Amino acid sequence: MRLRQIEVFYAIMTTGSLRRAAEVLHVSQPAASKVLRYAEQSLGFALFERAGGRLVPTREARIMLPHVNAIFEKLSDLKRLTDNLRYARDGHSISIGCVPSLGLSLVPRVVQRYRADHPGMELTIDALHGTEIVSHILNHDLDLGIVFGDYTRDGLTALHIADIPLLMIDGQGGEGPVSLAAIDPARYIGLSENDPTARLLDMALDEAGIPAAAPVRVRTHFMAAELVRLGGGCAIVDALTALHHPGLPRPRPLSPPLSVTCTVLFRADHALSHISQSILALLRSELEIDLATLVA
């Protein structure tokens, strides 16, 4: 089948009629009917049966549909890729993905500082999970990804930006450093096993004799912090979440200290653009400000 024949077939299957398919494709109904007829002739079997003025898909058409859906998904991917390549060529836009904790304050501050100096630039920011960021970068949907942990993959370059301390937040209060052994397992709010921080914490908790099977596990530091704010227990989160999530109790350092790396990801086959380099410089600057706040 030729692409135009596939388009007519797909349009009929999704709209339910030849008339609406022709409208979607911006062609006349006779023209769409002619393309359908040629498609059936080339295939050697009917795609639709005419019943009471309606087109009813044949068994063969229903078998073909999942494969045609896959073709149109690939076409959508190709269009998105060419759009991204066009915008990157123009040099006036950048798309950034960050994990939710960094979207609370750090990345918005970076974006605001950059826009103040470059008002004509277009920036797109998405809050995504780390694995999603990796996938989007490899598919040219993102220029930069800012994540916690190590996401070493073929085709990616990872730049270490900073080590972010992990802090305890607990609605029951307390002062000074807290050891992992002092955590009440019944009140502990854990992170999903898919989170790089969770893997680090689970190993540390296991060494401290604390069961890794927390009664509640959440996928983001933000959600863990919100549960603590609501009185749901205690949690260990990154320092940026602890600093910028409103209404939290005063965070406490861990003893011994634990930290998670903040890493910037981008495609290995792409040199960093001048926009990306400027964003990285601002990111380091804003991180220094936040980390200095912890020391003060």
C-alpha positions, 0 to 999 in steps of 0.5 A, spaced: 500 500 500 502 507 498 502 512 504 496 515 501 492 509 501 494 507 508 492 515 510 485 514 507 484 507 510 486 509 517 482 515 516 476 511 515 477 506 520 478 512 525 472 516 523 467 511 521 465 514 514 468 515 508 465 522 508 468 524 514 475 521 512 475 525 506 473 531 510 479 530 515 484 529 509 481 535 506 479 531 499 473 530 496 469 524 497 470 521 490 477 522 491 477 518 497 473 513 494 478 512 488 484 511 493 480 506 497 478 502 491 485 502 488 488 500 495 483 494 495 485 492 488 492 492 489 491 488 496 487 483 492 481 483 498 476 488 500 477 492 506 470 494 507 463 492 506 458 496 504 452 495 508 446 500 509 450 506 506 455 504 511 463 502 511 464 496 515 471 494 516 472 487 514 476 481 518 482 483 514 482 490 515 481 489 523 487 485 523 491 490 519 489 496 524 494 495 529 500 495 524 497 501 521 497 504 528 504 503 529 506 506 522 502 513 524 505 513 531 512 512 527 510 518 523 508 522 529 515 521 532 518 523 525 514 529 525 516 531 532 523 529 531 524 534 525 520 539 529 526 539 534 531 539 529 528 545 526 528 549 532 535 546 534 538 549 528 534 556 529 538 556 535 533 560 539 530 555 543 531 550 548 527 544 552 529 542 559 527 536 563 528 536 570 526 531 576 520 534 580 524 536 586 528 540 582 522 544 579 520 546 585 525 552 585 531 551 582 530 550 575 524 556 575 530 560 578 535 558 573 529 559 567 527 566 570 535 569 570 536 566 563 530 570 560 531 576 564 538 576 560 535 573 553 528 575 553 527 573 545 529 566 547 524 560 547 524 555 553 520 549 554 521 546 561 518 539 563 518 535 570 519 528 569 522 522 572 529 520 570 527 514 566 523 519 562 528 524 561 533 519 558 528 517 553 526 524 551 533 526 550 535 520 546 528 521 542 531 529 541 525 531 545 529 534 550 536 538 549 538 537 557 536 533 562 537 535 570 536 528 574 538 525 581 543 519 581 547 516 575 543 515 568 549 512 564 547 510 558 550 509 551 549 515 547 548 520 553 553 524 556 553 525 564 556 531 567 556 531 575 554 538 577 553 537 585 552 533 591 546 534 594 545 532 601 539 528 604 536 530 610 530 528 615 524 531 615 519 529 621 513 532 624 515 530 631 521 535 630 528 534 633 534 538 633 541 536 630 543 530 626 539 524 626 542 517 625 538 512 621 538 507 626 533 512 630 528 512 625 521 509 627 520 504 621 512 504 622 513 512 621 518 511 615 515 514 608 520 511 603 521 512 596 519 508 590 525 502 588 525 506 581 528 512 584 536 512 585 535 515 591 531 510 594 536 504 592 542 508 596 537 509 602 535 502 602 542 499 602 544 504 608 537 503 612 539 495 611 546 496 614 543 500 620 538 494 621 532 498 619 527 494 614 527 496 607 519 495 606 517 501 608 509 501 610 508 507 605 512 508 598 512 514 594 515 516 587 517 523 588 521 527 594 515 532 593 510 527 595 514 524 601 515 531 603 507 533 603 505 527 607 510 529 612 507 536 612 500 533 613 503 529 619 503 522 615 510 520 618 518 522 617 522 521 610 529 522 608 529 527 602 533 531 598 536 538 601 532 542 595 525 539 597 527 540 604 528 547 603 523 549 598 517 545 600 512 550 604 510 548 611 515 543 612 518 542 619 526 544 620 530 538 616 535 535 620 542 532 617 543 525 617 549 522 621 553 519 617 551 524 612 548 521 605 548 525 599 545 524 592 548 526 585 545 532 581 547 530 574 546 534 567 544 529 561 545 531 554 546 527 547 553 524 546 553 526 539 551 533 540 556 539 542 553 543 548 550 549 545 551 556 547 544 556 550 545 550 554 552 552 556 549 558 559 543 554 563 549 550 566 553 556 569 546 559 572 544 552 574 551 551 578 550 558 581 543 557 583 545 550 586 551 554 590 546 559 593 542 553 596 547 549 598 550 555 602 543 556 605 544 549 608 551 551 611 548 557 614 
